[in-house]
Each structure stands twice: as structure tokens, then as C-alpha cells.
Amino acid sequence: MNKDVRFYYGNLVSDVIRSISASLQGDDARYRHSLKRAYKTLAYLRGGKRPEVYEEGLLLLRALAHARARGTLGALRKHLASAMQSFGAV
């Protein structure tokens, strides 16, 4: 893996946030595209030396599916945006 794990995890969170935004706007094509990017990003984490980060990525995608099914995407987006601010400060 050429890039840092933080880079890929940060991209994964961004992909999920884009998926949330697309879903909230009712743009199913953009949602599917962003979700596909998220899974592609997750694949980079799978091959890394930090399996716990890959597992966190899986949990993040499960949270997305759960929030979408329950209609709580707005709350998830707010939580992830807050987490990204903290992540960027590291």
C-alpha cells in the first residue's frame, strides 16, 4: 500500500458522506456511484497492515446501510462531519 492508512480511511469517510448527501437529495445514481467508490476505497484498506482499520471501514458501511434504512442519514452525516474535523486535526 503506497499511501498512508489515514489517507484511505479519510477518503472512505468522505465517500460515505457523499453517499449520504446523494441519498438525502434523492439522487440514486450518485448514491450508487459514491457507494461504489467507498467499496473501492475499502479494498485498499483490506490489503494494509492495519486490519482494525479495515474492520472500522466495514462498520462504517454497515452504519450507512442501517441509517439509510432507518431514515437517520442526517444524524450520521453530522456525526461523520464532526469526526472528520477531529481526524484532520491529527
C-alpha positions as CSV (number, residue, x, y, z in Angstrom):
1,M,0.0,0.0,0.0
2,N,1.6,3.2,-1.2
3,K,-0.5,5.7,0.7
4,D,-1.0,6.1,4.4
5,V,-3.8,4.3,6.1
6,R,-5.1,7.6,7.3
7,F,-5.4,8.8,3.7
8,Y,-7.6,5.9,2.7
9,Y,-9.7,5.9,5.8
10,G,-10.3,9.7,5.3
11,N,-11.3,9.0,1.7
12,L,-13.6,6.3,2.8
13,V,-15.4,8.6,5.3
14,S,-15.6,11.2,2.5
15,D,-17.1,8.6,0.1
16,V,-19.7,7.7,2.8
17,I,-20.6,11.4,3.4
18,R,-21.0,11.9,-0.4
19,S,-23.3,8.8,-0.4
20,I,-25.3,10.2,2.4
21,S,-25.7,13.6,0.7
22,A,-26.8,11.9,-2.6
23,S,-29.3,9.8,-0.8
24,L,-30.8,12.7,1.1
25,Q,-31.1,14.6,-2.2
26,G,-32.9,11.6,-3.8
27,D,-30.1,11.1,-6.4
28,D,-29.9,7.3,-6.5
29,A,-27.4,7.3,-9.4
30,R,-25.0,9.5,-7.5
31,Y,-25.6,7.4,-4.3
32,R,-24.7,4.2,-6.1
33,H,-21.6,5.8,-7.6
34,S,-20.4,7.1,-4.3
35,L,-21.1,3.8,-2.6
36,K,-19.1,2.0,-5.3
37,R,-16.2,4.4,-4.7
38,A,-16.5,3.7,-0.9
39,Y,-16.1,-0.1,-1.5
40,K,-13.2,0.5,-3.8
41,T,-11.5,2.6,-1.2
42,L,-12.3,-0.1,1.4
43,A,-10.4,-2.6,-0.8
44,Y,-7.2,-0.6,-0.3
45,L,-7.6,-0.8,3.4
46,R,-8.1,-4.6,3.3
47,G,-4.6,-5.2,2.0
48,G,-3.0,-3.0,4.6
49,K,-1.1,-3.9,7.8
50,R,-3.9,-2.5,10.0
51,P,-6.8,-4.9,9.8
52,E,-8.6,-3.0,12.5
53,V,-8.9,0.0,10.2
54,Y,-10.4,-2.3,7.5
55,E,-12.9,-3.6,10.2
56,E,-13.8,0.0,11.1
57,G,-14.4,0.7,7.4
58,L,-16.8,-2.3,7.2
59,L,-18.6,-1.0,10.3
60,L,-18.9,2.4,8.7
61,L,-20.5,1.0,5.6
62,R,-22.9,-1.0,7.7
63,A,-23.8,2.1,9.6
64,L,-24.6,3.8,6.3
65,A,-26.9,1.0,5.3
66,H,-28.6,1.0,8.7
67,A,-29.0,4.7,8.8
68,R,-30.5,4.7,5.3
69,A,-33.0,2.0,6.2
70,R,-34.0,3.8,9.4
71,G,-34.1,7.3,7.9
72,T,-31.3,8.7,10.1
73,L,-28.8,9.7,7.5
74,G,-28.8,13.3,8.6
75,A,-27.6,12.3,12.1
76,L,-24.9,10.0,10.6
77,R,-23.7,12.8,8.3
78,K,-23.4,15.2,11.3
79,H,-21.5,12.6,13.3
80,L,-19.1,11.9,10.5
81,A,-18.5,15.5,9.7
82,S,-17.6,16.1,13.3
83,A,-15.3,13.1,13.3
84,M,-13.6,14.3,10.1
85,Q,-12.8,17.6,11.7
86,S,-11.1,15.8,14.5
87,F,-9.4,13.4,12.1
88,G,-8.0,16.3,10.1
89,A,-6.5,17.9,13.2
90,V,-4.3,14.9,13.8
